[in-house]
Amino acid sequence: MTPTPRQEKREPEIVIIGAGIAGITMAYTLQGAGYSRFRVLEKGSDVGGVWYWNRYPGLTCDVPSQLYQFGFAPKADWSSIWAPGPEIQRYHRDVVDKFGLDEHIQLNTTVVSADFDDASALWTVVTDTGETILADFVICATGVLHNPAYPNIPGLAEFKGKVVHTARWDESLDVDGARIAVIGTGSTGVQVVSALQQPARSLTHFVRSPQWVLWAPMHLRQPKLVSRILERSPGLHAWIYAMSLKASAVLPDVILNDTWRRRAVQKYARLCLRRQVQDRQLRESLTPDYEPLCKRQVVSGTYYRALRSANTELVTTDIARVTEEGIQTVDGREFPLDIIVLATGFRAHDYMRPMRITGREGRQLDEIWADGPRAYRMTAIPGLPNLFTVLGPNSPTGSISLQYSAEVTSRYILSWLDKFRVGEISTTEVTEEATEEFNREVNSAAKTTVWNSGCNSWYFTDSGNIDLWPFTRSKLTEMLTQPNESHFRVTRRQEEREAAGGINLASQRKG
Ligand code: N01
């Protein structure tokens, strides 16, 4: 037998950043594997991530709730087939309570920086509360749709009324009888227009690029009988969840392959517009100049109806400026307003920003990502040892269940942590070559997807890459089942210890 160097066995200190879908999943996975030395730092005053931050009127999940839930925490009694935002937010809180994860979660805590020390192989995480935490591993679960994008429209700051971004909704805002403008027509814009049309005195929807909108009965309730049956039969519930996941494989298929299935969905999108908008001029204004499914598909049962209402106007002329009184378009038209709602989306590729991350040999994340975000299999970044992301770059937003993806990624990260726990490794860092190869494969596969069929969308990074998962769910599972050590630079603990001359692992509280 080859003698192995003496290695210390101990549980790693872990910091998870973010308590949304990804952070909760990671925390649940660690707890289930018997880890206890982990902390989840969350900048919001509750868990839930996007479901905590987004509270705009009309917020609904356009993915059926029996699918949009954690595999480890099935909820039998969703109120609706497509549950409203507040119910989904409550679900995340309930999951945290149910599994006793709260003791690990520190709310109202923004991470300012994370620095890796080469000598000790430890991360130093600094928060805005003045705390300094030493950790063996940092797991960034900071989400994709996290930083709101504010448009650069001249005069916006001078507007005398109220300006609100949908991702930072002001719950004290009185919309009843107000003259409201909504800018933007993604999934959010369409939902908020549908919700504000009735209470508003007038509603003007400013649309720069119209979207295809698939009709679905979004207000359909989940029958009480179904809830009771699912509650009493967990086995059946688990089976239905598994079947729903399996059936959702149709989505990547439609995205990746130009088959009759894709064409059928596209035909349905065109039919929805033709059937619901009889007015020829309005229909023309609402007709996108790109293929259905090119952007993140919008689903709504009420948007076209809201636009047909007497108090609502669609404006596709470009906005010239915002004045003190309202919006002026480039043709000189003035729209007097009380409220401007910015449904202008997110800086989707900012991920962990604005926190400052410094990796091996002082390498900054901004430097590593100078040409846009890139990771190995959504989770590892060259230059950043012992740091992983859950729902990081190339996550399958819009094609595969995010919860499923977070669960698979968390288990993958756990495999690395286990290697640390048993003393097999001290640090692990993905190689530049493996990351490059993965990204080459992604970029090549993304070229032939429907996302690349001729539209602009938040899927594209500034360098023109599509920051999504252009493969199937089985490929995702396969890539994240077992770490491939040949894709990583691994160091052993004894070597590190000797280099550092011994380290003290205690978390420190400053001030
Ligand atoms: O943001 P978006 P979103 N002047 O980026 C327009 C998820 N989501 O918040 O296309 C005028 O899609 C911009 O116009 P254009 C889902 O993944 C899920 O709606 O750039 N307009 C566009 O119309 C979704 O994809 C649910 O020409 C400006 C809009 O703003 C993602 O969130 C619900 C502008 C932005 O659309 C983001 O959706 C809601 C300007 N200066 C959201 N700047 C579920 O139900 C931007 N726009 C699960």
Residues whose N, C-alpha, C, O or C-beta is under 5 A from the ligand:
A	BS01	N01	T60 C61 D62 V63 L145 P151 N152 I183 G184 T185 G186 S187 T188 G189 R208 S209 R296 A343 T344 G345 F346 N456 W458
